[in-house]
């Protein structure tokens, strides 16, 4: 074996060590290695508390988002007051997937409010002090929900531990707000 063979082997070791570190970081962050995360199906289920509709969808498979499943999710998370449908941020779905995994639940999320049309948001803001005029609900980047079988405080703690967006706690109203904005919490 000559010196060039050693350099190749050291190079490979460095690459393998780097991949190992990346996999460890990924496992800590997402609970899986990059290869597992890319190949693992991500399934979510929802029930709209206002329409009674339910779905279970594989929204991510084979390393990419499933457009048909996303369309189904957009529909169930529509503005139930107006019927307006808007794309839901896939990053929000990833947050929900991780929260449900942390809570070790397979129950459907109960959706109180997903997308909100400008008309609905204006009406809610006029009638309540807790509605942001530029809410992330208007962009499909927020959801108000509950997870049966888990307390709202458990749901809030799990979401807060991820530090991936806003987490609002509304125990009197019976939901937790999650969004893909900057990390912040409120009650």
C-alpha positions in Angstrom: 0.0 0.0 0.0 1.5 3.4 -0.9 0.9 6.8 0.6 -1.9 7.7 -1.9 -3.9 4.7 -0.6 -3.6 6.1 3.0 -4.9 9.5 1.8 -7.9 7.9 0.2 -8.7 5.9 3.3 -8.3 8.9 5.5 -10.5 10.9 3.2 -13.1 8.2 3.3 -12.8 8.1 7.1 -13.3 11.9 7.2 -16.3 11.6 5.0 -17.7 8.8 7.1 -17.1 10.6 10.3 -18.8 13.7 8.9 -21.8 11.6 7.7 -21.9 10.0 11.2 -22.0 13.5 12.8 -24.7 14.6 10.4 -26.7 11.5 11.1 -26.4 12.0 14.8 -27.5 15.6 14.5 -30.4 14.6 12.3 -31.4 11.8 14.7 -31.4 14.3 17.5 -33.4 16.8 15.5 -35.8 14.6 13.7 -35.5 11.2 15.4 -34.1 9.5 12.3 -31.0 9.4 10.1 -31.2 11.3 6.8 -31.7 8.0 4.9 -34.5 7.0 7.2 -36.1 10.4 7.2 -36.1 10.5 3.4 -37.6 7.0 3.0 -40.0 7.1 6.0 -43.6 7.9 5.2 -45.0 10.8 7.3 -48.6 10.2 8.1 -51.0 12.7 9.7 -54.7 12.5 10.5 -57.1 15.3 11.1 -60.7 15.9 12.1 -62.4 19.2 11.7 -64.4 20.1 14.8 -66.6 22.4 12.7 -67.4 20.2 9.6 -66.9 16.7 11.1 -64.7 15.8 8.2 -61.8 13.4 8.8 -58.7 12.4 6.8 -55.6 10.3 7.2 -52.9 11.2 4.7 -49.4 10.2 3.8 -48.2 13.7 3.2 -44.5 12.9 2.7 -43.1 9.8 1.1 -40.0 8.8 -0.9 -38.2 12.0 0.1 -40.9 14.4 -1.1 -44.2 15.9 -0.3 -47.3 14.2 -1.8 -49.3 16.8 -3.7 -52.5 14.8 -3.5 -52.3 14.5 0.2 -51.4 18.2 0.6 -54.5 19.1 -1.4 -56.6 16.9 1.0 -55.0 18.6 4.0 -55.6 22.1 2.4 -59.3 21.2 2.1 -59.8 20.0 5.6 -57.9 22.9 7.0 -59.9 25.4 4.9 -61.7 28.4 6.3 -64.9 26.6 7.4 -66.8 29.8 7.5 -66.3 30.8 3.9 -65.2 27.6 2.3 -62.0 29.3 1.0 -59.1 26.9 0.5 -55.4 27.9 0.8 -52.2 26.0 0.7 -51.0 24.9 4.1 -47.3 25.3 4.7 -45.7 21.8 4.6 -43.3 23.0 7.4 -46.4 23.3 9.6 -47.2 19.7 8.8 -43.7 18.7 9.7 -44.1 20.4 13.1 -47.3 18.6 13.7 -45.7 15.3 12.7 -42.9 15.9 15.2 -45.3 17.0 18.0 -47.4 13.9 17.5 -44.3 11.7 17.5 -43.1 13.3 20.8 -46.4 12.6 22.3 -46.5 9.0 21.0 -49.9 9.4 19.6 -51.7 8.1 16.5 -54.9 10.0 17.2 -56.1 12.6 14.7 -55.5 16.2 15.5 -58.7 18.1 16.0 -58.6 21.2 13.9 -60.3 24.3 15.4 -58.9 26.7 12.9 -56.5 26.3 10.0 -56.4 28.7 7.1 -58.4 31.9 7.7 -59.6 34.1 4.8 -59.0 37.9 5.2 -62.8 38.3 5.7 -63.0 35.8 8.5 -59.8 37.1 10.2 -61.2 40.7 10.1 -64.5 39.6 11.6 -62.7 37.7 14.4 -60.3 40.6 15.1 -63.3 43.0 15.3 -65.0 40.7 17.9 -62.0 39.6 20.0 -58.8 41.1 21.4 -56.8 37.9 20.8 -56.8 37.8 17.0 -53.8 39.2 15.2 -54.6 41.4 12.2 -51.7 39.9 10.3 -52.2 36.4 11.6 -50.2 33.6 10.1 -53.5 31.8 9.6 -54.0 34.1 6.6 -50.9 32.5 5.0 -51.7 28.9 5.8 -48.8 28.9 8.3 -50.8 28.4 11.6 -53.3 26.1 13.1 -55.4 26.0 16.3 -55.9 22.4 17.5 -56.2 19.8 20.1 -54.9 16.2 20.3 -57.3 13.7 22.0 -55.7 11.6 24.6 -53.2 14.2 25.5 -53.8 17.3 27.6 -53.4 20.8 26.2 -50.5 21.4 28.5 -48.7 18.2 27.1 -49.4 19.4 23.6 -48.0 22.9 24.5 -44.9 21.4 26.2 -44.1 19.1 23.2 -44.5 22.0 20.7 -42.5 24.4 22.8 -39.6 21.9 23.2 -39.2 21.9 19.4 -38.6 25.7 19.3 -39.8 25.7 15.6 -42.4 28.4 15.6 -45.1 30.1 17.7 -46.9 28.3 20.4 -50.0 29.8 21.9 -51.8 28.2 24.9 -55.5 28.7 25.1 -56.8 26.3 27.8 -60.2 28.1 28.3 -60.9 27.9 24.5 -59.6 24.3 24.3 -56.8 24.6 21.9 -53.1 25.2 21.3 -52.0 27.5 18.5 -48.9 26.4 16.4 -47.3 28.3 13.6 -44.2 28.4 11.5 -43.2 32.0 12.4 -40.3 32.8 14.7 -40.1 30.9 18.0 -42.2 32.5 20.7 -44.8 31.5 23.3 -47.8 33.1 24.8 -50.9 32.3 26.8 
